[in-house]
Amino acid sequence: MALLQYISCFMHTPRFTLSKAYSVNSKLNPPNQSQISTTNLGLKEFDHNHLARMKSVNVNASDGGAEAETAALVVEKPKSRQFQAFEGFPTPFGATARDGGVNFAVYSSNAVSATLCLLSLSDLHEKRVIEQISLDPLTNRSGDVWHVFLKGDFEDMLYGYKFDGKFSPEEGHYYDPSQILLDPYAKGVLSREEFGVLGPEGECWPQMACMVPSANDEFQFDWEGDLPLKFPQRDLVIYEMHVRGFTRHDSSRTVFPGTYVGVVDKLDHLKELGVNCIELLPCQEFNELEYYSYNSVLGDYKMNFWGYSTVNYFSPMIRYSSTGNRDCGHGAIDEFKLLVREAHKREIEVIMDVVFNHTAEGNDKGPTLSFRGVDNKVFYMLAPKGEFYNYSGCGNTFNCNHPVVRQFIVDCLRYWVTEMHVDGFRFDLASILTRGSSLWDAVNVYGNTIEGDLLTTGTALSSPPLIDMISNDPILRGVKLIAEAWDCGGLYQVGVFPHWGIWSEWNGKYRDIVRQFIKGTDGFAGAFAECLCGSPNLYQEGGRKPWNSINFVCAHDGFTLADLVTYNNKHNLVNGENNNDGENHNNSWNCGQEGEFVSISVKKLRKRQMRNFFLCLMVSQGVPMIYMGDEYGHTKGGNNNTYCHDNYINYFRWDKKEEASSDFFRFCCLITKFRHECESLGLNDFPTSERLQWHGHSPGLPDWSDTSRFVAFTLIDSVKRELYIAFNSSHLPVTVTLPDRPGYRWEPLVDTSKPAPFDFFTDDMPERDVALKQYAHFLDAHLYPMLSYSSIILLLCPGDGDGA
C-alpha cells in the first residue's frame, strides 16, 4: 500500500443524552447469588447448568434499576424494554446469542469500570442511549474480561461500551467514560447508511454502534451446500477487485451498483476472462470519509476509496450492501455471503485483503472509536512515553504480536473462513505482523528467556508468534495466505518472509524486473528469466514452490497497465497534493510520447507492449494476478495513487470493456484460457533442464549479457507437446532460428506485434489459413521474424501440418 499522508477530518465523538443507567452488582443481587470472583482467572465456556444456577436482576428502562449519580436530561421518554441481567460468561468474546438471550464479553485489562450501552437505530441517529448497564468488577469480570448475559427484547437493538480508567497519553491510556466505543469483536457496525454521505449533522465521524446478534442469524442465510473449492494455488489466476469500483459506473447497468450484489451480477465477466480467484480490496468496516476534504482540482470531495483503514475487523463494510442499515446490519452480512456463494458456484475463490497493520484511529490526534478506548496500551505499538509507532505510515501500528492482539487476529480470520466462507487472505503491509510487540518479553511469548534477547519494540522477529499461530492453526493453515512482504518502516521481506512452507508473497521484485525488461532496459535478461521460472532465486532455497510467488505487473497502487505504457511520470495533481504523493520510480515507458493524445504509431506500440506484459504474466511460473480493468486498458490518467477518488478514475468502465471485446480483452481471455490448458504453465516445482531449455537468436545459445534484450525458451508440455516462447524487447527486429524437431514443425499461436485478431490464432479465426501461409516459408526454414518489442508463442505440431 502506498505511503499515505495521514489526514484526519474527524469530529469529536458526539456526546449522548442518557435516560437512565443501571447496574448489575452485589447490591442488586440476592445474598445467595453465585458470583464470579476476580481471583478466578480462568475463562468459563457457556454451560447450561451454570446458567440455570444464576439469579437474575430485572432491568427496566422506564422505572427499574439504580439511577446513575449524574443523570442527564431525558430528551424523550424511551420505549420501555425490560431485560434480565446475569453475570454472564467471559467467552466467547463479542456479543453471542445463546439460550434465549445474548452474552456480552469484552477484554480490557486497564479499565477500572465498564458499562454496556443499549440503543436502537433511531436512538443512534438522535444521539441518545436508552439503557446503560454498569458491570460490577466482582460479578461481571473474570480476569481481564468484562461480561454480562441479558435476556429481553433485542429487536433492532444496538450496543456499545463505555470504559473508565486513566486518561494519561504519556502512559498509553486514553480512557474517557463519556464515549461509546465499538466492541472489537462486533459482527456488524452501523452508522451512516449511504457511501460518501455525511452524518445527520454533517459529521465525518458520527456515532457508531454494534449489531446485536439474533439467535436465528446462523440459520437465515441459505448456503445451498456451499463448500470450499480448495483449488491448488498453482492453478489460480487472481483478479484484484474493488467492490464499489467494479460496478459503480453507470455503464455497469446493475440494479444495485457499487455493492456486493452488483459484483454478483458481473461475476460471469470474470469467468469469461478465465479468473478463478478474486482478491477483494478491504471489505471490513472502514470510514470512507476519513480523508473528507474539498478537492478544488476536480470540484468534488476526497474519500478513503480503497479502504485501507479499518474500523472493525469482523464486520463487512455496510455501505457496500444494498440494504444499508436495514435489519441492523444483518443484510450486509447476507449480501457478502451471497457474493461468496455465487462466486463459488462459478468456481471462483474469494480472497480478502485485510489490514491488520493499523486502524482508522490514527495517532494521538485521531478519533477514539474502539481499540484506543478499550485498551490502547494493548492494541497499539507504543514508545515508552506513549507515542505511537508508525511503521504503517498511517499514524499507528497494530500491536500484532501481543498475546491478546494475535489471538484477536486469529479469531477474526477464523470467523471469515468459517462463517463467511472466504478462501484466504492477502495481508496488507504484512511485515508489520513480524515485528516485536510493545514491551516484548521472550518469557511471556516463548515461556523461557533467549540468550542475548535485547529486542526492542518493532524489531523484526525470525519466528513471529502471530505468523506461527496462523500457520499452525487447524483452520487457517488450509486457506490461501498471501503476504505483502514489506512495510512503511523500511522492512522489506520479499523472498524471506517467515512462511512455514505455506505463505505466499506479492512478488514486488517480479513487477520491477518485468517492467524493466519489457520496456527495453539493459541488464535484466537473466533476472527476467528467473521471473519466468517462478523466481527460484527468491523461493527455492527456503523450500518453497513457484506458486509461493504472486506475480503481478500492476495493482491498485501504482499505474494501471495502460498507464504503464502511456506515461513516463506520475500525474497526480487531481489528488490535491501538488503531485507530491505517489511513487516517483515507476519503471514505466510512454513509448515515445507522453499522454493519451499521440501518433498512431505510438498507440500501436503501446497496445503491443500491453500484450507483451499480459503474455509474460500468463507464461510465468507462479500465480498471476490481474488488476481490475487492465483487461480492457483502463486508464487513470497517469495517476498512480488514486486512494482518494470515488469517481470515474477508479470505476470499471463497462462501456470501454465492450469496445475492447474484439481487441485487447479478447487477447487476455485467450491467453488466460491457454494458461489453464497447459500443464507446464502452473508447475508445482521449479522447471529443470529436463523440461525447459533456454535459447537466444539461435537454439541453445542464450545471451545473458548486460546488453541482451532477448530471452527465449522451449517448454515441454504434456498437453501441447512443446512450447516455444520468446521475448524481443529490443528496438530492433530479429529473425530467430527455431530448434529443430525432426518430424514436427513449429506453428504460430501468438504474435503480439500483429493486430487483432492475428495476435492470437484461433481455429475459428477468419482467414486463418491465409495468415498461416504467410509464415510458411520462414517456418519451413526453421525461422521466425520478430518485430521490435514483441513476443511470440509457437506450438510444436506434427510435420504433416495437422494441428495439435
C-alpha positions in Angstrom: 0.0 0.0 0.0 1.3 3.4 -0.9 2.5 5.6 1.9 -0.3 8.0 2.6 -0.1 11.2 4.5 -2.4 10.8 7.5 -5.3 13.2 7.1 -7.9 13.5 9.8 -11.2 15.2 9.2 -12.7 13.6 12.4 -15.0 15.5 14.6 -15.3 14.9 18.3 -17.2 11.8 19.1 -20.8 13.0 19.9 -21.8 13.0 23.5 -25.1 11.2 24.2 -28.1 12.2 26.1 -28.8 9.5 28.7 -32.1 8.4 30.0 -31.2 6.2 32.9 -28.3 4.0 33.9 -28.5 0.5 35.6 -26.0 -1.6 37.4 -25.5 -5.3 37.8 -23.8 -5.6 41.2 -23.9 -7.2 44.5 -26.3 -4.6 45.9 -29.0 -5.7 43.4 -28.4 -9.4 43.8 -29.8 -11.6 46.5 -27.3 -12.6 49.2 -27.1 -16.2 47.9 -26.4 -15.3 44.3 -23.3 -17.0 42.9 -20.7 -14.6 41.7 -17.5 -14.8 39.6 -14.6 -13.7 41.7 -11.8 -11.6 40.3 -9.4 -14.2 41.6 -10.8 -16.7 39.1 -8.7 -16.0 36.1 -9.9 -19.0 34.1 -12.4 -18.4 31.3 -15.6 -20.3 31.6 -17.4 -21.6 28.4 -21.1 -21.5 28.2 -22.7 -24.1 30.4 -26.4 -24.7 30.7 -26.2 -25.9 34.3 -24.2 -22.9 35.3 -26.7 -20.6 33.6 -29.6 -22.3 35.5 -27.8 -21.6 38.8 -27.5 -17.9 38.1 -30.0 -15.5 39.6 -31.3 -12.6 37.6 -32.0 -8.9 38.1 -34.8 -7.1 36.3 -33.7 -4.0 34.4 -36.5 -1.8 33.1 -35.9 1.2 31.0 -38.9 3.1 32.5 -38.9 2.5 36.2 -36.4 -0.1 37.3 -32.8 -0.2 38.3 -30.4 2.2 40.0 -30.0 5.6 38.5 -26.6 7.0 37.7 -25.2 9.6 40.1 -25.1 12.1 37.3 -28.3 11.6 35.4 -28.6 13.7 32.2 -31.6 15.4 30.8 -34.1 13.0 29.2 -34.9 14.2 25.7 -37.7 11.8 25.2 -39.0 9.0 27.3 -37.8 5.9 25.6 -39.8 2.8 24.8 -40.0 0.5 27.8 -37.8 -2.6 27.4 -37.2 -5.0 30.2 -34.1 -7.1 30.5 -32.9 -9.7 32.9 -29.2 -9.3 33.6 -27.0 -12.2 34.7 -23.3 -12.5 35.5 -22.6 -13.8 32.0 -19.6 -15.7 30.6 -16.1 -14.5 29.7 -16.0 -16.4 26.4 -16.5 -16.2 23.5 -15.6 -12.6 23.1 -18.2 -10.3 21.5 -22.0 -10.5 21.6 -23.2 -14.0 21.3 -26.9 -15.1 21.0 -27.4 -18.1 23.3 -30.1 -19.7 25.5 -32.8 -17.2 24.8 -30.5 -14.2 25.4 -27.3 -12.5 24.5 -23.9 -12.8 26.2 -21.6 -9.8 26.0 -17.9 -10.2 26.7 -15.0 -7.8 26.1 -11.4 -7.6 27.0 -10.0 -4.6 28.8 -7.1 -5.1 31.2 -6.5 -1.4 32.2 -10.1 -0.2 32.6 -11.4 0.2 36.2 -15.1 0.1 35.1 -17.1 -1.0 32.1 -20.7 -0.1 31.0 -22.8 -1.8 28.4 -24.9 0.7 26.5 -28.0 -0.3 24.6 -29.7 1.8 21.9 -31.9 1.4 18.9 -31.1 2.6 15.4 -33.3 5.7 15.9 -31.5 6.4 19.2 -28.2 6.2 17.3 -29.3 8.9 14.9 -30.7 11.0 17.7 -27.6 10.6 19.8 -29.4 9.0 22.7 -28.7 5.9 24.8 -31.8 4.4 26.3 -30.2 1.9 28.7 -26.9 1.6 30.4 -25.8 -1.5 32.4 -22.8 -1.0 34.7 -20.7 -4.1 35.0 -19.7 -5.0 38.6 -15.9 -5.8 38.8 -16.8 -8.6 41.2 -19.6 -10.4 39.4 -19.1 -9.3 35.8 -15.3 -9.6 35.4 -13.2 -12.7 35.0 -9.5 -11.9 34.8 -9.4 -9.0 32.3 -12.7 -9.9 30.6 -15.9 -7.9 31.4 -19.1 -9.8 30.7 -22.8 -9.9 31.2 -25.7 -12.1 30.0 -29.0 -10.4 29.1 -32.5 -11.7 28.3 -35.1 -9.5 26.8 -36.3 -7.9 23.6 -33.3 -7.2 21.3 -35.2 -6.5 18.1 -33.5 -3.7 16.2 -31.2 -3.2 19.2 -27.6 -2.0 19.0 -24.9 -1.8 21.6 -21.6 -0.3 22.6 -19.3 0.1 25.6 -18.0 2.8 27.9 -14.8 2.3 29.8 -13.4 4.4 32.6 -9.8 4.5 33.8 -6.7 6.7 33.4 -6.6 9.4 30.7 -2.8 9.6 30.6 -1.5 9.5 27.0 2.1 9.6 28.2 1.4 6.2 29.9 -0.5 5.0 26.9 -4.1 5.3 28.3 -7.0 7.1 26.7 -10.0 6.2 28.8 -13.0 8.5 28.5 -16.2 7.3 30.2 -18.3 9.8 28.0 -17.5 8.0 24.8 -19.4 4.9 23.5 -17.0 2.5 21.8 -17.3 -0.3 19.3 -16.8 -3.8 20.5 -13.6 -5.1 18.7 -15.5 -8.4 18.2 -18.7 -6.9 16.9 -20.1 -8.7 13.8 -21.8 -5.6 12.4 -21.2 -1.9 12.7 -23.9 0.7 12.0 -23.5 4.4 11.4 -24.1 6.3 8.2 -26.1 4.3 5.7 -25.0 5.8 2.3 -21.5 5.7 0.9 -19.9 9.1 0.9 -22.7 10.9 2.6 -22.1 12.9 5.8 -23.7 12.1 9.1 -27.0 13.8 10.2 -25.3 16.9 11.5 -22.6 17.0 8.8 -20.1 14.8 10.7 -17.4 12.7 9.1 -17.4 10.5 12.3 -21.0 10.2 13.6 -21.5 7.8 16.4 -21.3 4.1 15.5 -22.8 1.2 17.3 -22.7 -2.6 17.1 -25.3 -5.0 15.9 -26.8 -7.3 18.5 -26.9 -10.8 17.0 -30.1 -12.9 16.8 -30.3 -16.5 17.8 -31.5 -17.3 14.3 -28.8 -15.4 12.4 -26.8 -18.5 11.6 -29.8 -20.2 10.0 -31.1 -17.3 8.0 -28.7 -17.5 5.1 -29.0 -20.5 2.7 -25.6 -21.5 1.7 -27.1 -24.1 -0.7 -24.5 -26.7 0.2 -21.5 -24.4 -0.5 -18.2 -25.9 0.3 -14.6 -24.6 -0.1 -13.3 -25.0 -3.6 -9.7 -25.7 -2.4 -8.0 -25.1 -5.7 -4.3 -25.9 -5.7 -2.7 -22.5 -5.6 -0.6 -23.2 -8.6 -3.8 -23.2 -10.7 -5.1 -19.8 -9.6 -5.5 -16.7 -11.8 -6.2 -13.9 -9.3 -8.1 -10.8 -10.1 -7.6 -7.8 -7.7 -11.0 -6.1 -7.4 -12.6 -3.1 -5.6 -16.2 -4.0 -4.7 -17.6 -0.5 -5.2 -15.4 0.4 -8.2 -16.3 -2.7 -10.1 -20.0 -1.8 -10.8 -20.4 1.8 -9.6 -20.2 3.3 -13.1 -23.5 3.8 -14.9 -22.3 1.6 -17.7 -22.5 -1.4 -15.4 -26.3 -1.2 -15.7 -26.7 -3.2 -12.4 -29.7 -2.7 -10.2 -27.5 -2.1 -7.2 -24.3 -0.5 -8.5 -21.3 -0.4 -6.2 -22.5 -3.2 -3.9 -21.8 -6.9 -3.2 -24.9 -7.7 -5.2 -23.6 -5.6 -8.1 -20.5 -7.8 -8.1 -22.6 -10.9 -8.2 -24.3 -9.5 -11.4 -21.0 -9.3 -13.1 -19.3 -12.5 -12.0 -19.7 -14.0 -15.4 -17.3 -11.4 -16.8 -14.6 -12.9 -14.6 -15.5 -16.4 -15.7 -15.1 -15.3 -19.3 -11.7 -13.8 -18.5 -10.5 -17.1 -17.1 -10.3 -15.8 -13.5 -10.8 -18.4 -10.7 -10.0 -16.2 -7.7 -10.9 -12.7 -6.8 -8.9 -10.7 -4.3 -11.2 -8.1 -2.7 -9.7 -4.8 -1.6 -10.7 -4.1 2.0 -14.3 -5.1 2.8 -14.1 -4.8 6.6 -15.9 -1.8 8.0 -14.0 1.4 7.3 -14.9 5.1 7.1 -14.7 6.4 3.5 -15.0 10.0 4.9 -11.7 9.7 6.8 -9.9 11.9 4.3 -13.0 14.0 3.5 -12.0 17.4 2.2 -12.8 19.6 -0.7 -10.7 18.9 -3.8 -10.6 22.1 -5.8 -8.9 20.4 -8.8 -11.9 18.2 -9.5 -14.5 20.1 -7.6 -15.5 17.1 -5.5 -14.5 15.6 -2.2 -11.6 13.3 -1.3 -12.6 9.9 0.1 -10.9 6.9 1.6 -11.9 4.9 -1.5 -9.5 2.0 -1.2 -10.5 1.3 2.4 -7.1 0.6 3.9 -8.0 2.0 7.3 -10.1 -0.5 9.3 -12.7 0.5 11.9 -13.9 -3.0 12.8 -12.4 -6.3 11.6 -15.3 -8.7 12.0 -17.9 -6.5 10.2 -18.4 -6.4 6.4 -18.4 -2.9 5.0 -22.1 -2.0 5.4 -22.1 0.7 2.8 -21.2 -1.9 0.2 -24.6 -3.5 0.7 -27.8 -2.6 -1.0 -29.7 -2.9 2.3 -27.6 -0.4 4.3 -28.7 -0.1 7.9 -31.9 -2.1 7.4 -32.1 -5.2 9.5 -29.4 -3.6 11.7 -26.6 -4.9 9.6 -27.8 -8.4 9.0 -28.5 -7.7 5.4 -24.9 -6.7 4.7 -23.6 -9.9 6.2 -26.0 -11.9 4.0 -25.0 -10.0 0.9 -21.4 -10.7 1.5 -22.2 -14.3 1.9 -24.2 -14.2 -1.3 -21.2 -12.9 -3.2 -19.0 -15.7 -1.9 -21.7 -18.4 -2.6 -22.3 -17.2 -6.1 -18.6 -16.9 -6.8 -18.1 -20.4 -5.6 -20.9 -21.6 -7.9 -18.8 -20.2 -10.8 -15.7 -21.9 -9.5 -14.2 -18.6 -8.3 -12.5 -18.4 -4.9 -12.7 -15.3 -2.8 -9.6 -13.9 -1.0 -9.9 -10.8 1.3 -7.3 -8.1 1.5 -7.0 -7.5 5.3 -5.3 -4.6 7.1 -4.0 -5.7 10.4 -1.1 -3.3 10.3 -3.0 -0.2 11.6 -6.5 1.0 12.3 -8.6 4.1 11.5 -7.9 5.6 14.9 -4.6 7.0 13.7 -2.2 8.7 16.0 -2.9 10.7 19.2 -4.8 13.3 17.2 -7.2 10.7 15.7 -10.7 9.7 16.8 -11.3 7.2 19.6 -13.6 4.6 18.1 -12.8 1.3 19.6 -9.4 -0.1 20.3 -7.9 3.1 21.7 -10.7 3.5 24.3 -10.9 -0.2 25.1 -7.2 -0.8 25.9 -4.8 1.4 23.9 -1.7 0.1 25.5 -2.5 -3.4 24.5 -3.8 -2.9 20.9 -1.1 -0.4 19.7 2.6 -0.4 19.5 3.8 2.4 21.8 7.0 4.0 22.7 8.0 4.4 26.3 6.3 7.8 26.7 3.1 6.7 24.9 3.9 7.8 21.4 2.5 5.7 18.6 5.0 3.8 16.4 4.2 4.5 12.8 5.5 1.5 10.7 2.3 1.7 8.7 2.7 5.3 7.6 -0.9 5.9 8.7 -0.4 7.1 12.3 -0.4 3.9 14.4 0.8 0.3 14.3 -1.3 -2.6 15.5 0.5 -4.5 18.3 0.2 -7.7 16.3 2.4 -10.0 18.4 0.9 -9.1 21.8 -0.7 -12.3 23.1 -4.2 -10.7 23.2 -3.9 -9.0 19.9 -2.6 -12.0 18.0 -5.5 -14.1 19.4 -7.9 -11.4 18.3 -6.4 -11.6 14.7 -6.6 -15.4 14.6 -10.2 -15.3 15.9 -11.1 -12.8 13.2 -9.6 -14.8 10.4 -11.3 -17.9 11.6 -14.6 -16.1 11.6 -14.3 -15.0 8.0 -13.3 -18.6 7.0 -15.9 -20.5 8.9 -18.9 -18.1 8.9 -18.3 -16.2 5.7 -16.7 -19.0 3.7 -13.8 -16.9 2.3 -10.9 -18.9 0.8 -7.9 -16.9 2.0 -6.3 -13.6 2.8 -3.9 -11.1 1.5 -2.2 -9.3 4.4 -1.5 -5.6 3.7 2.0 -4.4 4.9 2.4 -7.9 6.3 6.0 -7.2 7.5 4.4 -5.4 10.5 3.0 -8.7 11.5 6.5 -9.9 12.1 7.6 -7.0 14.3 8.0 -7.4 18.1 5.2 -6.0 20.2 5.4 -3.3 22.7 7.1 -4.5 26.0 8.4 -7.5 24.1 9.1 -10.3 26.6 10.5 -13.6 25.5 9.4 -15.3 28.6 5.8 -14.2 28.0 5.9 -15.3 24.4 8.1 -18.4 24.4 8.0 -19.5 28.0 11.7 -19.0 28.5 14.4 -16.5 28.1 16.5 -16.3 25.0 20.2 -15.7 25.4 21.1 -12.3 24.1 17.5 -11.3 23.8 17.8 -7.5 23.5 14.9 -7.0 21.1 13.3 -3.6 21.1 9.7 -2.7 20.1 9.3 -3.2 16.4 12.3 -5.5 15.8 11.7 -8.0 13.0 11.3 -11.5 14.5 12.6 -14.6 12.8 9.7 -16.6 14.2 6.8 -14.2 14.9 4.3 -15.7 17.3 1.3 -14.4 15.2 2.6 -15.9 11.9 3.4 -19.1 13.9 -0.2 -19.2 15.2 -1.8 -18.6 11.8 0.5 -21.1 10.1 -0.3 -23.9 12.5 -3.9 -23.1 13.1 -6.0 -26.2 12.1 -8.5 -23.9 10.2 -6.3 -21.2 8.8 -3.3 -23.3 7.5 -5.6 -24.8 4.9 -6.5 -21.4 3.3 -4.6 -19.2 1.0 -2.2 -16.9 2.9 -0.5 -14.1 1.0 1.8 -11.5 2.4 2.6 -8.1 1.1 6.1 -8.6 2.5 7.1 -5.0 3.3 6.0 -2.0 5.3 6.5 1.7 5.5 9.2 1.4 8.2 11.7 0.1 5.6 11.3 -3.6 6.4 11.4 -5.5 3.0 11.0 -9.3 3.2 10.2 -10.4 -0.3 11.7 -13.9 -0.5 12.5 -14.1 3.2 9.0 -13.6 4.8 8.6 -16.2 7.6 6.5 -18.7 5.8 6.2 -22.2 7.5 6.0 -23.6 4.0 2.6 -22.2 3.2 2.8 -18.4 2.9 3.0 -16.8 -0.5 4.1 -13.3 -1.2 3.2 -10.4 -3.5 6.4 -10.6 -5.6 7.3 -6.9 -5.9 10.6 -7.9 -7.5 8.8 -9.6 -10.3 6.9 -6.5 -11.0 10.0 -4.3 -11.1 12.2 -6.7 -13.2 9.4 -7.4 -15.8 8.7 -3.7 -16.2 12.4 -3.0 -16.8 13.0 -5.8 -19.3 9.8 -5.4 -21.3 10.5 -1.7 -21.8 14.0 -2.5 -23.1 16.3 -1.7 -20.2 19.7 -3.3 -20.5 21.0 -5.7 -17.8 17.8 -7.6 -17.0 17.8 -10.6 -19.3 19.0 -13.0 -16.6 16.7 -11.6 -13.9 13.8 -11.7 -16.3 14.4 -15.4 -16.9 14.3 -16.0 -13.2 10.9 -14.4 -13.1 9.6 -16.6 -15.9 10.7 -19.6 -13.8 8.8 -18.5 -10.7 11.7 -16.6 -9.0 13.7 -19.6 -7.7 16.4 -17.2 -6.6 13.9 -16.0 -4.0 11.9 -19.1 -3.1 13.8 -22.3 -3.9 16.4 -22.1 -1.2 13.8 -21.7 1.5 12.0 -24.8 0.4 9.1 -23.0 -1.2 7.5 -23.5 -4.6 6.8 -21.4 -7.7 3.2 -20.8 -6.5 4.6 -19.0 -3.4 5.2 -16.1 -5.8 2.2 -14.0 -6.6 3.3 -12.4 -9.9 1.9 -9.0 -10.9 2.7 -6.2 -13.2 0.1 -3.8 -11.9 -2.0 -3.5 -8.8 -4.4 -0.9 -7.1 -1.5 1.3 -6.0 0.6 2.4 -9.0 0.0 2.7 -12.7 -2.6 0.7 -14.5 -1.4 -1.4 -17.4 -2.5 1.2 -19.9 -0.9 4.0 -18.0 2.3 2.0 -17.6 2.9 2.3 -21.4 1.4 5.8 -21.7 3.3 7.9 -19.0 6.9 8.3 -18.0 5.9 10.3 -15.0 3.1 10.3 -12.5 0.3 12.8 -13.0 -1.3 13.1 -9.5 -2.4 16.7 -9.4 -6.0 15.7 -9.1 -5.2 14.3 -5.7 -4.8 17.9 -4.4 -1.3 17.3 -3.1 0.7 19.2 -5.7 1.9 15.9 -7.3 4.0 15.2 -4.2 2.2 11.9 -3.4 2.6 8.5 -5.0 5.7 6.6 -6.2 8.2 8.5 -8.3 10.0 5.4 -9.7 7.5 3.5 -11.8 9.7 1.8 -14.3 7.3 2.9 -17.0 7.8 4.0 -20.6 5.4 6.1 -22.7 6.6 4.5 -25.9 7.8 7.8 -27.3 5.2 10.4 -26.3 3.6 11.4 -23.0 -0.1 11.2 -22.5 -3.1 9.9 -24.5 -3.1 12.2 -27.5 -0.2 10.8 -29.5 0.5 9.5 -33.0 -0.9 6.3 -34.4 2.4 4.5 -34.4 2.9 5.2 -30.7 -0.6 3.9 -30.0 0.1 0.7 -31.8 3.4 0.2 -29.9 1.5 0.8 -26.6 -1.0 -2.0 -27.4 1.9 -4.2 -28.4 3.5 -3.6 -25.0 0.3 -4.2 -23.1 0.1 -7.6 -24.9 3.7 -8.3 -24.0 3.1 -7.6 -20.3 0.0 -9.7 -20.2 1.6 -12.6 -22.1 4.6 -12.5 -19.8 2.3 -12.7 -16.7 0.5 -15.7 -18.1 3.5 -17.8 -19.2 5.5 -17.2 -15.9 5.6 -19.9 -13.3 3.9 -18.8 -10.1 0.4 -17.3 -9.7 -0.6 -14.5 -12.0 -2.6 -11.6 -10.6 -4.6 -9.2 -12.9 -5.6 -5.7 -11.7 -9.3 -4.8 -12.3 -9.7 -3.0 -15.6 -6.4 -3.9 -17.1 -8.2 -6.5 -19.3 -9.7 -3.6 -21.3 -7.0 -1.0 -20.8 -8.4 1.2 -18.0 -6.6 4.5 -17.6 -6.4 6.7 -14.5 -4.8 9.5 -16.5 -1.3 8.7 -15.2 -2.4 8.9 -11.5 -0.5 6.3 -9.6 -2.1 6.9 -6.1 -5.9 7.1 -6.6 -6.7 6.2 -3.0 -9.0 9.3 -2.6 -11.2 9.2 -5.6 -14.8 7.9 -5.6 -15.3 8.7 -9.3 -14.7 7.7 -12.9 -10.9 7.4 -12.2 -11.4 4.3 -10.1 -14.6 2.9 -11.7 -14.5 0.0 -14.0 -15.8 1.2 -17.4 -18.1 -1.5 -18.8 -18.6 0.6 -22.0 -14.8 0.6 -22.6 -14.7 -3.1 -21.9 -17.3 -3.7 -24.7 -15.2 -1.5 -27.0 -12.2 -3.8 -26.3 -14.1 -7.0 -26.6 -12.7 -7.9 -30.0 -9.2 -6.5 -29.3 -7.3 -6.5 -26.1 -10.0 -8.1 -24.0 -10.2 -10.9 -26.5 -6.4 -11.4 -26.3 -6.5 -11.5 -22.5 -9.3 -14.1 -22.4 -7.5 -16.3 -24.9 -4.1 -16.1 -23.2 -5.6 -16.9 -19.8 -7.5 -19.9 -21.3 -4.3 -21.1 -22.9 -2.5 -21.0 -19.5 -5.3 -23.1 -18.0 -5.0 -25.6 -20.8 -1.2 -26.0 -20.5 0.1 -28.5 -17.9 3.5 -26.8 -17.9 2.5 -23.2 -17.0 1.5 -23.9 -13.5 4.1 -26.3 -12.2 4.3 -27.5 -8.6 8.1 -27.3 -8.8 10.6 -25.1 -10.4 11.4 -26.2 -14.0 14.6 -28.1 -14.7 16.7 -28.7 -17.8 14.7 -31.8 -18.5 11.7 -29.7 -19.3 13.0 -26.2 -20.1 15.8 -25.1 -22.5 17.0 -21.6 -23.0 17.7 -20.1 -26.4 19.0 -17.0 -28.0 18.7 -15.9 -31.6 19.9 -19.4 -32.3 18.8 -22.6 -30.5 20.6 -23.5 -27.3 22.7 -20.3 -27.2 21.0 -17.9 -24.7 22.6 -14.4 -24.3 22.8 -13.4 -20.7 25.0 -10.4 -21.3 24.1 -6.9 -19.9 23.2 -5.7 -23.4 20.8 -8.6 -24.2 17.2 -7.8 -24.7 16.2 -11.2 -26.0 15.0 -14.2 -23.9 13.6 -17.4 -25.4 12.9 -20.9 -24.1 11.2 -24.1 -25.0 9.0 -25.9 -22.5 7.8 -29.5 -22.7 4.1 -29.8 -22.1 2.1 -33.0 -21.7 -0.9 -31.4 -23.4 0.6 -29.1 -26.0 3.7 -31.2 -26.7 6.2 -28.3 -26.6 6.0 -24.5 -26.5 8.5 -22.0 -27.9 8.2 -18.7 -26.2 10.3 -15.7 -27.0 10.5 -12.0 -25.9 12.3 -9.4 -28.0 12.4 -6.1 -26.0 14.9 -4.5 -28.4 14.1 -1.6 -30.6 15.4 -3.7 -33.5 13.6 -6.6 -35.2 15.3 -10.0 -35.3 14.9 -13.3 -37.2 15.3 -16.2 -34.8 16.3 -19.7 -35.6 14.0 -22.2 -34.1 15.0 -25.5 -32.5 14.9 -28.4 -35.0 12.4 -31.1 -34.1 12.5 -33.9 -36.7 9.1 -35.0 -37.8 7.5 -31.9 -36.4 7.1 -28.2 -37.3 6.5 -25.0 -35.3 3.2 -23.2 -35.9 2.5 -19.7 -34.6 -0.1 -19.3 -31.9 0.6 -15.8 -30.5 2.5 -12.8 -32.0 2.0 -9.6 -30.1 3.2 -7.5 -33.0 0.2 -8.4 -35.0 -3.2 -6.5 -34.8 -6.3 -8.4 -33.6 -7.4 -11.0 -34.4 -4.0 -12.1 -35.7 -2.3 -11.5 -32.4 -3.8 -14.9 -31.3 -4.6 -17.6 -33.8 -7.8 -19.5 -33.1 -9.4 -22.3 -35.1 -12.4 -20.1 -35.9 -10.4 -17.0 -36.8 -11.3 -15.6 -40.3 -8.6 -16.0 -42.9 -6.6 -18.2 -40.6 -5.2 -20.4 -43.3 -4.2 -17.4 -45.4 -2.4 -15.8 -42.4 -0.5 -19.1 -41.7 0.7 -19.4 -45.2 2.5 -16.0 -44.8 4.7 -17.7 -42.3 5.2 -20.9 -44.2 8.5 -20.0 -46.0 10.1 -18.9 -42.7 8.9 -21.9 -40.7 10.0 -24.4 -43.4 13.4 -23.0 -42.9 13.1 -23.2 -39.0 13.0 -19.4 -38.8 10.6 -16.8 -37.4 10.7 -13.0 -37.9 10.1 -10.9 -34.7 9.4 -7.2 -34.7 10.9 -4.9 -32.1 9.1 -5.0 -28.7 7.2 -8.2 -29.4 6.7 -11.7 -28.0 5.6 -15.0 -29.5 4.3 -18.4 -28.7 4.8 -21.2 -31.1 3.4 -24.7 -30.8 5.1 -27.9 -31.9 2.8 -29.8 -34.4 3.2 -32.9 -36.5 5.1 -32.4 -39.6 2.2 -33.1 -41.9 0.7 -29.8 -40.7 -2.2 -31.2 -38.6 -2.9 -29.2 -35.6 -2.0 -30.3 -32.1 
